[in-house]
Amino acid sequence: MGNCLGFGPEGVRKGACAARIQACCYGGEIPAGGWFACCQRRGAKGDGKGSTVTVCFGLFLGILGILFIAGGVMVGYYPKKLEEPILFYVEDATQHEFLPTYQLMIAIGVFLFLSAVCACCFGVGDGDKVGGCCLLLAFIMVIVVVGRLSYSVSKFDSERVESDIRKNMMAKINTGSTDPILDYIQQNLECCGVEGPSDWQHNIKFNNETVPDSCCKVETPDCGQNYRPDNIFLGG
């Protein structure tokens, strides 16, 4: 035991220190640098479980990051490529870019991907389970915080967009103007007005018996004149 510890009989008498040092020994030998270097060697060799978990979690983060980036690109750019009229109407109504949260999605994806790289490097370079667990907990906490922030921002943005669209549509209806985009929205969303067909009573072009043809369930010329409730969309 004394040869293993490298401290002789005096080291053996130090019970706690001797047990700690002996736990780090391999084959009864202490490497150059003493017991601290020996413990470092044992921590590096470890049982591999800590590093495996860390690397697997890093791969999971990497895949999640790529999905966030791809989703952000699709939400931010693909609808614009389709040139749907409703998107341009939303941009005009809200005076800001449609669904700017796609930028946040891309930023989260980049952050997760970089975190994945760090996790994999940590797992490959060090098998210490305590350090791996701490890293995992830190990543989980960051993901929870970022996810909550993303949800709050997207909810706020969607509510603001909806409010701006309602105000813009009512302004167009009240001023007596008709807009092809309004017709497009009513036909595709199967609605009539902001709150309902009664909104069109404020339009000088229409009255209680008339709504735009785009309010009709089956749009035909002048179908909105002298309409029946079962022939038009009643929702806003």
N, C-alpha and C positions, 0 to 999 in steps of 0.2 A: 504493500500500500504506500509506504514511504517513497519507493522508487517511482510509483505511478504519479504521485502528487508532485514530486520534485521539490518537496519542502522538508523532507527528512522527518525525524521524530517530533520536532517542534511543530511542524505543520499538522501532524496527526492529532496532536492534543487540541487543536482548534476544531472542535466537533462540527459546527455549522459550516465553517469554511471548507473543512476537509470533505464533507459530504457533497457540497456544491461542486468542488473541484473534481472529485472522483466521478460525479455524474457526467462530466464532460470528457472523460478519458476514453480513448479508443485503443484497445490492445495494450493497456498498461503504459502508454507513453504520452508525454506532454510535448506538443510541437514547439518549435522555436517561437518565443514570445509569451510562454507561460499559459496559465489557465484561461486567460481572457481570449487569447488566440484560439485555444481549443474550443471554447464555447462558441466563438464565431464560426468555427468550422462546423460544429454540430448544428448550429442554426441554419447555416447555408445548405447543409446536406438534408436535414429535416426528414420528414416522411413524405414530402411532396404534395400533401393534401392542400396545404395553404396556397401554394403556388397554382395548383390545378384549379381550385375554386376561383382564384383571382383572375387567371387567364380566361376561364369560361365566362366569368362575369364580364370581362373586358370584351370578349367576342359578342356577347349579348348586347352590350352598349354600342359596339360598332355597328351591328345590324340595325339596332334601333335608330342610331344616328343617321344611317343611310336612308332609312324609311322616312325620317323626318325631312331630310333634305329633298328627297324625291317628291314627297307630298307637298312641300312648300313650293317647289318648282311647278308642279302640276296646278296647284291652286292659283299661283301668281301669274303664270304665263299661258297655260293651255287655254283657259276660257277666253282670254284676249285674242288668241289666235283664231278662235271660232268666230270672233266679231259678232257676238250675240248683241242685238240692240238693247236688251235689258241691262247689260253690263254698262254700256255707255250712258244709259239713263241714270243708273245708280251713281256713276261718277259725277254726272252733271248735278244730280240732286244733292249729293253729300259734299260736293266741293273737295273731295279727297279721293285718293286712289282706292279702287274697289278691293276690299279685303286686304288691307296692308299687313294683316297678321301672317301672311305667307313669309314675310321677311323674318318675323320672330321664329317661325317654324324652321327656316333655314339656319338661323343663328343657333337654335337649340340643337339641331342636327350636327352642326359643326362642333359645338361644345361636347356633345356626347361622343362623337367620333374621336376627338382629341383625348377625351377622358379614357376611351377604350384603349388607345395607344399607350397611355401612361399605365393603365391597369395591366396590360399584357407585358410591358417592359418590366414592371414591378414583379409580376408573377414569375417571369422567366429568370429574373436576376436574383430573386430572394424567395426562399421557401418559408420564411417565418410566418407562422399562422396568426400570431397576434397582430403583426403589421398588416397582413392580408385582410383580417377581419376589420381592422380600423379603416382600411382603405375602402372596403365594401360598404361599411356603414356611412362613411363620408359621401360616397357616390350616391347611395340610396337617399340620403338627406338632401343632396343637391338636386336629384331628380324630382323628389317630392316638392321642393320649393319651386323649381323651374316649372313643373307641371301645374302647380297651383297658380303661379303667376301667368302662365300661358292661358289657362282657363279664364282667369279674371279679365285679362286684356281682351280675349276673343269675345267674351260675353258683353263687355262694355262696348266693343266696336260694333257688334251685331245690333245691340239696342240703339246705338247712335245712328247706324245706317237705316234701321227701320223707322226711327223717328223722323229723320231727314226726308225719307221717301214719302212718308205720309204728308208732311207739310208741303212738299213740292207738288204732290198730286192734287191736294186740296186747293193750292194756289192756282193751278192750271184750270181746275174745274170752276172755281169761283170767278175767275176772270173771263169765263165764257169761251176759252180757247179749246180746241180739240187738237190732239197730238197723236200721230201714228204710233208712238211708243206706248201711250196709254192704252190704245186699242190692242197692241201686241201683249201688254202685260195682262189685260183683262181676259183675253182669249186663252193665253197660255197658263195663267194662274187660276182660271175659272172663277173670276170675281167680277164685281160691278161696283165701281167707286172705291172709296177708302173704307168706309164703314158699311156701305150697302147702296142699293139703287137710289135711295132717297138723297144721296149726295148730289146727284145730277139735277135736282130741283133748283139748285143755286146757279145753274148754268143758264144764261139767257137764251141759249139755242134750244134747250129742252124744257119740258114741263113735267107735271105729275104723270103724264101718260106716255112719256117718251124717254128713252135712254139710248145711248150709242148702240149701234148694231153689234159691236164687239161684246156687249153684255149678254147676247143671246147664246143659248146652249148650242144651237145650230145657226151659224151666222149666214144670213141671206140679206139681200138688199131690203132696207126699211123694216127689218124684223123687229127693231127696237121701238117702232111706233105702235101705240095702242097695245102694248105688250100685256101678256098674262104672266103672273108670278111663276107658273110652272114652266115657262119658256125661257126664262133668263136666270142668270146666276144671282143668287140672293145674298151671297157673302161678300164681305169687303176684303 
